[in-house]
Amino acid sequence: MKMNKTNEMLNILHACCQSILNQQKIILIEDIISKNQINILCLNETFLKPSNDLTIKNFNKARTDRKGKRGGGVAIGILKNIEYKIIKTPFDVEAIGIQIKTADLSSTTIFSYYSIPKSDLNFSQQTNFLNFIFENYPNSILIGDLNAKHSSWNCKYSNIKEIAKSDQIELEAENIRKEIQKALTNSTINYQINIKCEHPRTIPKELVQAIKYKNKMRRLYQMTNSIQHKKLFNMIERKIKKELKIYTINKFEKDFEELEIFNQNNPKHWKLIDRIDQKNESNLNNVQDFKISDQGETINDEGLITDLFSKNIFNTFNEKINTNPYNYVENNNEIESPPKITTAELKEALKKSIKSQHRASTT
């Protein structure tokens, strides 16, 4: 929360001081204020009477003293550069409030409240006081000591001020959580970015800058129609494609190196596998449908295409060769057996071949 004029954060300090009449306590409080830049000071159990003065350096004050009895009392200290308005309650309770303007020009009310240990929060005066705040000052902060104890709050015992049973407290806490979630949802702005790529990838900042520069060069070329600008644009585009290819290869290598030490308890490794699977699915989705034409009819059914292909292969080979190659050779009269040759004839043929090669080399 920020203040209106100074636009500084509003820092509030609450202290149950068990008498502020002691000067040493005032010095201690002033030291805490100075070190923590406190703007608003809420005090309980001041033990002040109307005849007592309360002075805190650089602070204005508003207070309510206990009437007719010793002890009690509340006060609020306000830094002197803050404009405020005192809010007094019409009920017999130890409480005092101030109203200030915040940076968004709305009003915020701060109450300092003290409830004695033996009183009941359901007592009509205190109930009316709380309703008074909720109905008239919805944007308010209630600070103080309620002296309410309950075992659900890690107290040793519960007193008559227990506001609700533990299950009711859990219910109220859940309602508060839902209200906070609703406020966050209402205050969140969602942006939708249209990306043509199904699985976009991150690239280094320097490549992003290079792509932006390439787009600027394209626009410049479109304006000037200069050959030099076109050459520069083409050079940048080739360089970017080369760097993107290198980056992609290095990225895949790093991913696979990481998977070499796969650990099923490491969520990072599972994310890597999912990313690789997504890329494989993307590549499969980009495969075009295979179509053929048979007797003027276009067929894209995979089963029919397979049958036609196998039938065509069978007919192609069956036209020339019988299904039994041995029968084909035996029954075909056009095929003549090669003439027989003796070992001596083979040696004589080799000698003649060597002599003819020798004469050819000498000539």
HUNOR-V267652 format. One record per backbone hydrogen bond with DSSP energy under -0.5 kcal/mol. CO is the residue of the C=O (numbers start at 1). NH is the residue of the N-H. E is the energy in kcal/mol with one decimal. If there is no record, write none. Layout:
co->[CO & CO]
nh->[NH & NH]
e->[E & E]
This chain:
co->[1 & 2 & 3 & 8 & 9 & 10 & 11 & 11 & 13 & 15 & 15 & 21 & 22 & 22 & 23 & 24 & 25 & 26 & 27 & 28 & 29 & 30 & 31 & 32 & 33 & 33 & 39 & 40 & 41 & 41 & 42 & 43 & 44 & 44 & 45 & 46 & 49 & 56 & 58 & 60 & 62 & 64 & 72 & 73 & 73 & 74 & 75 & 76 & 77 & 78 & 79 & 81 & 83 & 85 & 86 & 87 & 91 & 93 & 94 & 96 & 97 & 98 & 99 & 100 & 101 & 102 & 106 & 108 & 109 & 110 & 111 & 111 & 112 & 113 & 114 & 116 & 120 & 123 & 124 & 125 & 126 & 127 & 128 & 129 & 130 & 131 & 132 & 133 & 138 & 139 & 141 & 141 & 143 & 144 & 145 & 147 & 149 & 150 & 150 & 151 & 159 & 165 & 166 & 167 & 168 & 169 & 170 & 171 & 172 & 173 & 174 & 175 & 176 & 177 & 178 & 179 & 180 & 181 & 182 & 183 & 184 & 185 & 188 & 191 & 192 & 193 & 204 & 205 & 206 & 207 & 208 & 209 & 210 & 211 & 212 & 213 & 214 & 215 & 216 & 217 & 218 & 219 & 220 & 221 & 226 & 227 & 228 & 229 & 230 & 231 & 232 & 233 & 234 & 235 & 236 & 237 & 238 & 239 & 240 & 241 & 242 & 243 & 244 & 245 & 246 & 247 & 248 & 249 & 250 & 251 & 252 & 253 & 254 & 255 & 256 & 257 & 258 & 259 & 263 & 265 & 266 & 266 & 267 & 268 & 269 & 270 & 271 & 272 & 273 & 274 & 275 & 276 & 277 & 278 & 279 & 280 & 281 & 282 & 284 & 292 & 294 & 297 & 299 & 301 & 302 & 303 & 304 & 305 & 306 & 307 & 308 & 309 & 310 & 311 & 312 & 313 & 314 & 315 & 317 & 317 & 323 & 324 & 325 & 326 & 327 & 328 & 331 & 332 & 334 & 342 & 343 & 344 & 345 & 346 & 347 & 348 & 349 & 350 & 351 & 352 & 353 & 354 & 355 & 356 & 357 & 358 & 359]
nh->[10 & 103 & 7 & 3 & 11 & 12 & 39 & 40 & 42 & 17 & 44 & 23 & 25 & 26 & 27 & 28 & 29 & 30 & 31 & 32 & 33 & 34 & 35 & 36 & 37 & 38 & 79 & 13 & 43 & 77 & 15 & 75 & 17 & 18 & 19 & 20 & 52 & 59 & 80 & 78 & 76 & 74 & 47 & 45 & 46 & 64 & 43 & 62 & 41 & 60 & 82 & 83 & 101 & 99 & 88 & 97 & 93 & 95 & 114 & 112 & 87 & 110 & 85 & 108 & 4 & 105 & 102 & 100 & 141 & 98 & 113 & 143 & 96 & 145 & 94 & 119 & 123 & 127 & 128 & 129 & 130 & 131 & 132 & 133 & 134 & 135 & 136 & 137 & 140 & 109 & 111 & 143 & 113 & 146 & 115 & 149 & 159 & 153 & 155 & 154 & 162 & 169 & 170 & 171 & 172 & 173 & 174 & 175 & 176 & 177 & 178 & 179 & 180 & 181 & 182 & 183 & 184 & 185 & 186 & 187 & 188 & 188 & 190 & 193 & 194 & 195 & 208 & 209 & 210 & 211 & 212 & 213 & 214 & 215 & 216 & 217 & 218 & 219 & 220 & 221 & 222 & 223 & 224 & 225 & 230 & 231 & 232 & 233 & 234 & 235 & 236 & 237 & 238 & 239 & 240 & 241 & 242 & 243 & 244 & 245 & 246 & 247 & 248 & 249 & 250 & 251 & 252 & 253 & 254 & 255 & 256 & 257 & 258 & 259 & 260 & 261 & 261 & 262 & 266 & 267 & 269 & 270 & 271 & 272 & 273 & 274 & 275 & 276 & 277 & 278 & 279 & 280 & 281 & 282 & 283 & 284 & 285 & 286 & 287 & 299 & 297 & 294 & 292 & 305 & 306 & 307 & 308 & 309 & 310 & 311 & 312 & 313 & 314 & 315 & 316 & 317 & 318 & 319 & 320 & 321 & 325 & 328 & 329 & 330 & 331 & 332 & 333 & 335 & 336 & 346 & 347 & 348 & 349 & 350 & 351 & 352 & 353 & 354 & 355 & 356 & 357 & 358 & 359 & 360 & 361 & 362 & 363]
e->[-3.2 & -2.5 & -0.8 & -2.7 & -0.7 & -0.5 & -2.7 & -2.1 & -3.4 & -1.0 & -2.3 & -0.5 & -0.7 & -1.3 & -2.3 & -2.1 & -2.6 & -2.6 & -1.8 & -2.0 & -2.5 & -2.2 & -2.1 & -1.8 & -0.8 & -1.6 & -2.3 & -2.6 & -0.5 & -3.4 & -2.4 & -2.0 & -1.5 & -0.6 & -2.9 & -2.3 & -2.2 & -2.0 & -1.9 & -2.7 & -3.3 & -2.7 & -3.2 & -1.1 & -1.3 & -2.7 & -3.0 & -2.3 & -2.8 & -3.5 & -2.1 & -0.5 & -0.5 & -2.5 & -0.5 & -2.1 & -2.0 & -1.4 & -2.3 & -2.9 & -3.9 & -2.7 & -1.5 & -2.6 & -1.5 & -2.1 & -2.5 & -2.5 & -2.8 & -2.1 & -0.5 & -3.0 & -1.7 & -1.2 & -0.6 & -1.5 & -1.9 & -2.7 & -2.8 & -1.9 & -2.3 & -2.4 & -2.2 & -1.8 & -2.4 & -2.5 & -1.8 & -2.7 & -1.3 & -2.0 & -3.0 & -0.6 & -2.5 & -0.6 & -2.5 & -0.5 & -1.6 & -1.6 & -1.5 & -1.5 & -1.8 & -2.3 & -2.4 & -1.9 & -2.5 & -2.6 & -2.2 & -2.2 & -2.4 & -2.3 & -2.3 & -2.2 & -2.4 & -2.5 & -2.5 & -2.4 & -2.4 & -2.3 & -2.5 & -1.7 & -0.6 & -0.8 & -0.5 & -0.5 & -0.5 & -0.6 & -1.7 & -2.2 & -1.8 & -2.4 & -2.1 & -2.3 & -2.3 & -2.2 & -2.0 & -2.3 & -2.2 & -2.2 & -2.3 & -2.4 & -2.4 & -1.5 & -2.5 & -3.3 & -1.9 & -2.5 & -2.3 & -2.4 & -2.6 & -2.3 & -2.2 & -2.4 & -2.4 & -2.1 & -2.4 & -2.3 & -2.2 & -2.4 & -2.7 & -2.1 & -2.3 & -2.7 & -2.6 & -2.3 & -2.5 & -2.4 & -2.3 & -2.4 & -2.3 & -2.2 & -2.5 & -2.2 & -2.1 & -1.8 & -1.1 & -0.5 & -0.9 & -1.4 & -2.1 & -0.7 & -0.8 & -1.1 & -2.0 & -1.8 & -1.9 & -2.4 & -2.4 & -2.2 & -2.5 & -2.3 & -1.8 & -2.1 & -2.6 & -2.2 & -2.2 & -2.2 & -2.2 & -1.1 & -1.1 & -3.3 & -1.4 & -3.0 & -2.3 & -2.4 & -2.1 & -2.0 & -2.5 & -2.2 & -2.3 & -2.2 & -2.3 & -2.2 & -2.2 & -2.3 & -2.1 & -1.8 & -2.0 & -1.1 & -0.6 & -1.8 & -0.6 & -1.6 & -1.7 & -2.1 & -2.3 & -0.8 & -0.8 & -0.8 & -0.6 & -1.6 & -2.0 & -2.4 & -2.0 & -1.6 & -2.1 & -2.1 & -1.7 & -2.1 & -2.4 & -2.1 & -1.6 & -1.9 & -2.3 & -1.7 & -1.5 & -1.7 & -1.8]
